Amino acid sequence: MSFSSLSASASSFAQSATSSRNKRVSFSNVEVIELPMMVGDGPSIGVPLTVDWKPQERSTFPLEFFEQFRPQRKDKNDLRIGPDSRERVLLKNGCSANEIEQGSRRASTLRKERFYTVQSLRILQQIETCCSERRPAGPTTEDC
């Protein structure tokens, strides 16, 4: 599995100086860039995925051809990749089992750190609320 990036190249740009309604842009080609998947650094469940920005393959097609034969757009739920599928994708793209395990451990550590950060912020909000209720009128914070 690879990630495909699309870019359309502008073939012509016509502009009329007399009216803004006469401005036009047209496209003639679509460039498909396939990017390999690699171990990412996010806090996802399982090993995180990201794209490697070194293209595997580049293809250019006439716009009409691309529109006629392009794959059907995926539903939002179809874009999610489960933990087992992530590992298969990474192994297929040349990642070692060790790299996958390290990526999974980093993601777990990040999830825990985010959890503790959120917990700490909640506690700080409670303390701040408590102190603001007890605080006498005036701009002092030394009572907390």
C-alpha positions, 0 to 999 in steps of 0.5 A: 500500500502506498499513498497517492498524491494528486496534483493537476498541472495548469495548461492554460490561464486566460485572463481578460483585462476588461472583466473579472468574469472572463478569468478562466483556469483549465487543467490538462494533466493530472500527476499521480505520485505514489509514496511509500508508507513508513513508521510514523511518530504519532500517538496512534493505537498500534504502530503509527503510519506516515508517508515517506516523501521519496516517491515510489512512482510518478505518472502523468495522465490526461485529465479526461483519461484520469477522470474516466478511470480513477478509482472510486472515492473512499468512504471516511471509514474505509480510510482507517487502517487497523493495527494488524493491517498497519504492520502488514503495510510496513513489512511490505514496504521494507520496515523491519519487525524491530522498527515496527516494535520501536514505533509501537512503543514510542506511540504508547509512550506518547499516548501516556504522556498526553493522558498525564498532560490532560489529567494535570490540566484538569487538576490545575483547572480545579485548583484555579477554580478553588482559589478564585472562589476563596480569593478576596477582591483584588488582583492578589494570587498569593493566597493559593 
